[in-house]
Amino acid sequence: MEFKTTGTLSRKTDGDGDHAGFVGYASTWTRDPDSYGDVVAKGAFTRTLKEWSEKGLPIPVLWGHRLDDPKYFIGAVKTAKEDDHGLKVDVDLDADSPTAEHVRRLLKSGAVAQMSFAFDVRDSGDVELDDGRKARELRDLRLYEVSVVPIGANQDTSIETVKAPADGGLTSEEITQIRALLASQTAPEEGEAGSNTDDDAEAPEGQDEDPVKAAARLNTQIAVLFIEGERSAA
């Protein structure tokens, strides 16, 4: 199973009674390779969406690909379709989940603004793009879940609408915590490696941190904020 983080979430808020969820693109057909050197071909999800429909089961929505803990299963995809821009998903968040409500507030405020999906590759091939760059083109994928995450590899994906109860919103303390956390990621930590193969190596002076490692670290740190918030509320 592979994970692909697909970009920023441009949002507009929209109240919809007691319903909470969002609409956005879990993947796009951009020909600009992501940080893994991949592009997704239009139609890559056609077979897997048909299979999900035939099973009669919704595609799960998670926080940060946290398959190990049921509380991070924050909702389900109500509808998913491929259009001219990418894979568009309409997500219902779990109204009984404190984690889902926290994620909704983060999305609404803009503190968290990206998506990712888990998949296996059924068919792919190497291609040369119009500008001469090489990329792996993903042509047929098996989709397992979509996730909300803090940092993306491809900056093209967007969330179009966030739907929430009228009284939703981050507390001032939560906003302060998130802003401080995001601000701490603007520069690499001293001594951190830029390689994705050696976790203990030191990064050369002046070298930026590997964005994949930065994303993984930030995902973990924001997960800690969730846990601390839930303990405080208990």
N, C-alpha and C positions, 0 to 999 in steps of 0.2 A: 504494500500500500504506500502511495506517495501523497504528499501534501503540497498544495500550491496556493500561495497567498496572492490574491489577485488585485488589490488596489485600494484606493481611497474611496470614501463614501461621501458623495455630495448629497446633502439631505435637505428636505423641506419638511417641517413638522406639520402634522395634520391630525387634529383630534377626531376620534371616531367612537364616541360613547365609551363603553367599557372594553372595547376591543383594543388589544395591544399587538403590534407587529410592525413589519416594514416590507417595502418592495424595493428590489434592487437587482444588480447584475452580479451573479456569482463568478462569471467568467465572461471575457469579451474576445472578439476576433481580431484584436489589434495585431499588427504585423511587427510591432516593436518587441523584441525578445525580452522576457523577464530576467531576473537575476540568475535563473537557472539555465538560461539560453533557450527557453522554450517559447513557441507560439502555439495557440490552439486554433485548429481549423474549424470553420463553420460546419456544423453537422456532427461534431465530435461527440455530442451527448444524445444524438437521436436514438440510438439503440438502447442506451441505459435508461432513458426516460420512458421508453416503451415498456421495458422490463419492470420498472417501478410501477407503472400504471397497471400492468397485467397482474402484479402481486397484490394490488389493492392496498398498498402500505405507503405512508408518507415518508418522504426523505427527511431524516433527522437533521435538526439544527443544534449545534453545540457551541459552547464557549471554548475557543482555543484548542479544538480537537481533543478535548478531555474525555476520551472514551473510557477512562478508568473509574469515573465517578458519576453516578446517575444524576446528581444535582446540577451537573454542567450540561445535561441535555435540556436546552432551554426552550425548545419549540419544535415545530414541524413545518415543512414546506407545503403550503396549501395548493399552489399551482407552480409549475415550472415549464417554461417554453423557450425554444430558440427563436430569436428574431434576427434582424439584420445587424444588431449591435453585439449580441452575445446571449448567454444563458440568463434569462430573467426569472427571478423567483419572487413569489409572494409568500411571506412567512407569517405564521401565527405564533406569537410567543405564549408560553405556558402561564396562564393567569394565576396559577397557584404556586409558582416558583419564585422565591425571593431573588435568586440569581438572575432569572429572566427579567424581572422588574429592574434590577440593578443595570443589566445590559441595556435595556430600553432607555433608561435615563442617560447612560453614557453615550448612546447613539444620538439621542435627542440634543444633548448639550454639545456634541462634537468632540468630546474628550477621547472617544474611540471611534474610528471612522474607516474600518477596512473589513474585508471578507477573505475567506480561504475555503478550499474544498479538498476532500480526500478522495483518491482515485487509484485505479490500476490502469495501466496502458495496455490496450488490446492491439492497437496499430499505430505506428509512428514512422517517420522517415526524416532524413536530413534534407534540408532545403537551403537554397541560396536566395536571400531576400533581394528586393529591388536595389537596395543600397550596397549590395555585395556581401553583407554579413551572412554567416552561416547560423542556422538554428535547427533545433529538433521540432518538427511539426507533429503535434499530437492530433491524431485523426479519428480515433475511436477509443473512448474512455468508459470505464465502469465507475460510476459515481457511488460513493458510500455515504457521504454527509457533506453539509456546508457548515462553516463556522464563522463566528464573529471574532476578529483578532485585532490587536493594536496596530501592527505594522505590516505593510504589504510589499511584495516583490514587484508587482506590476501596478502602476498608478492609474490605470484606466477604468477599473470597475467602480460603480457608484451605487449607493442606496438612494432611491428617488424619493421615498416617502417613509416617514416614521409615524406610526399611529399609536396613540396612547390615551389613557384616561386624562381628564382635564387637569387633575392636580399633580401630574407627574413632574419630576424635576430633581436635579441633583441638590443635595444639601450644600451649604457653603463649605463645610468641612471636607466633603467629598471632592468638590471642585478644587480646593486648595491642594489636596493630596494628589489628584490626577495631574494638575498643572506642574507640581514639583517633580513628579515622576517623569513626565514627558520632557521637561526642561533638562533633566539629568541625562537624557539620551542624545543631546545635541552634539556631544563630543565623545570619543571613545574613552574608556577608563584606562588609566595608565597601566601599561604592561599587558593589556589584553591582546590576544593573537588575532591576526587577520585571516588565518587559514581555517578552513572548515574540516581539516583532518587532524589537527593537533591541538587539543584543548589546553595543553599546558605550555605551549610555546609563547614567547613574548613577542608582541608586535614591535617592529622597528620604529624608532622615534619618528613621529610625524605621519605614520601610516594610519589611515582610517580603519576602524573596526569593520570586519565582515558584516554586511547588513543582515545576513541570515542569522548570525549569532546574536546580533543586537535585537532582532525581532524575537528570537527565542527567549532571551533574557527579560525583555520587556513583558512578554506574555506571562512569564513566571511571576514577575514583580506585581503585575496587576492582579493576578490570581491571588497573591498574598493579600492585597487590599480587600478583595472579596471576603476572604476568610476572616480578616481582622474586623471588617464591618459586621459580618454575621455574628461573631463572638460578642461584639459590643452591643448588638441588638438583643442578644439572648438574655 
